[in-house]
């Protein structure tokens, strides 16, 4: 979709210096290369693995992720960094909710094992491990058994690593600073929420067709 729209803007509409804003899934490197070829500009965001890679390479540091915007320029690309404290709290709360579900299942299984001496601990443990994997928290939650009792073990180091980038995001653009400040780039990327809301409205409201019954 994106390459075709770029060609329409460039060839049919004769657009020049257009600024396209797209999310992580829309403007990947292939689309960015095409935009650069047409001398268009882009504003997008990078994925968590990409953030981790740039952290390892020392392009920017964790200390720059604060509620206030920070900017780093590297190889002709500007990175706008921010940590959203509200989003960080949501993710932490979601992680706690997942752990609570596993604890509830654990208590249920331990209660059953206590009342049924012949019950199979391995089978009970398998159900809990499947729940842990389903919730995708196996990196920091482990299950251990002691005689006929099942216990959860929380890896604090792994949990800290999993929560390291909570609320953190990085916006990427090659727009010169004199054309758009870090604040402007950030605001234009956040405007995508309005586009997403408009699409939901069209799909769920205006374009919804009720079935017609013909007798």
N, C-alpha and C positions, 0 to 999 in steps of 0.2 A: 504493500500500500504506500509506504513512505517514498520509495524511489519514484513511483509513478506520479505522485503529487508534486514531488520536486521538479520532475520533468515538465509537468503542466505549468507550474509557476514560472519556470525558467524559459521554456520555449513558447508556450501558448500565450502566457500573460506578460512575458517580457520582464518579469520581476528581477530586481537587482538588490543585493544587500539585504535580502529578507532574513528576519530572525525567526527561527522555528524553535518552539518549546515543546519538548516531549519527555515522557517518563523513561525509566530505565529500559523498559521492554521495547519502546518505540525507536529511540535513537541510540542504536548500538554503533560499533566502530564502522561497519560497512556504510550505514546511513550517514554518519558523520563525514566519512571520506567523500561521499557523493556531494554533500552540502559544501564541503570545502572546494570541491572541483567547480561547483557552480558559483563560488564566491558568496555563499550564504553563510549566516551565522547560526549557532545553535545554543540552546540552554537545556541541559539534561541533568541527571543525577547518576551516581555510580553505585554499584552493588556492594553488599557487605564484604564479599571476598576481595573485591577491588580495593575497598578501603583498607582491609587488613594487609594487602600486598603493598600499598603505598606507605603504610605505617612501618612495615618491615624494611622497606627501602629508605626510610628516613625522610620521605618527601614532606610529611607533616607528623606531628606528635599528638598523643592523646590529650596533653594539656591544653591544646587549642580548642577542644570541644567544650564549649561553654554556651550558656544561653545567648550571650552576645556573639554576633557573627565574627568569624575570623576568615582571613583570606591568605592563600598561598599560591604563588605563581611558579609553574614548573614546566619546562619544555614548551613554552608558548600556550599553555593551558592554565586557566585560573580555576582554583578550587575554593568554593565557599563552604566553610565548615560551621556546624552548629549542633548543639545537643538540646533536644526538646525535653525539658524536665517532666512535663505532663505525660509525654509518650513513654519516657523512661519509667515513670511510676506505673503506667498501664502494663508495660511488659513485665515488670517485677511482680505486679499483682497477678497477672496471668500465670506466671511461673509458680507462684504460691498456690494458686487455684489447682493447677495440675498436680502439684505435690500433695495437696489435700485429698484429691481423688484417689491417688495411689495409697495414701495412708488409710483412707476409708476402706478400700478393698483389702489392704493388709490386715486391718483389725477384724474384718469380716472373716477372712481366711483363718486367722489365728484363733478366733472364737470357735470356728468349726473344728479346727484341729484339736482344740482343748476338749471338746465334747465328743470327739470321735477318735479314740486312740489308734484305730486301725487305718485312719485316713492317710493318704499318700502326700507327704510333704512336698515331694518333687512336683506333683501335679498342681498343687496349690501355688507353689512358687512359679511354675510356668505361666499360670494365668496372670500373676502380678508382673512378671517380666514382659509379657505381651502388652500389658497396659502401659508400662513404662516406655516401651518402644513406640506404641501407638501415639503417645503424647510427646514423643521425641525429646525426652529428658534423660536418655540413657547415658549421656556424656557425664552427668554429675549425680545421678541417682543409681545406686547399686543395691542388689538384694542379697542378703546372706541368711543362712539358716543355722540355728543352734538347737540341736536335738529336734524337737517338734515345734519350735518357735521361729517365725520368720521376722527378719529385721531389715529396716532400710538404713543404708549408709550413705550420707551426703558427702560428696567430695567438694570441700570448700574451695579448693584451688580451681577445680574445673568449673564450679558454679560462678566464681568470680570472673573467669575467662568468658563464660557464656554471657554474662551480664555486662561485659566490658563496653560494648557498643550500644547498649540500650539507649534509645532516643537520639543516637548520633546519625547524622546524614551529611552527605557531601554533594553539593551541586557543582557541575562542571560546565565551563564555557570557554570559548576562545574570543569572546567579545572583548575588544580593547577597553581598558578601564575608563578612558575618556568618553566612550559611548554609553557605558552603563556601570554604575557603581555596584559594589557588592550587595548593597541593600536593594537596588533595583533588580538585579539578577535574581536575588532570593524571592522578591515579591512576584516577579513574572513566573517563576517556577511554581510558586504556591497557587497562582491563578489557575493552574491545571485542575484544581478541585472544582472550579466553576464549570469547566468543560465536562468533567466526569459527571457532575450533577445534571448538566443539560442532557447528556446522552441517556442517563437513567430516566429522566423525565420523558424523553421521546420514546424510549423503548417500553417503558412501563405504563405510559399514559397515552400520548398522542397516536402512537403506532399500534396500540393494542386493538385487535379486531375481535369482536365477540362472534361466536359461531352463529350462523344463520340457518335456521331450520325451515325447509320448504316442504309443505304438505301437498 
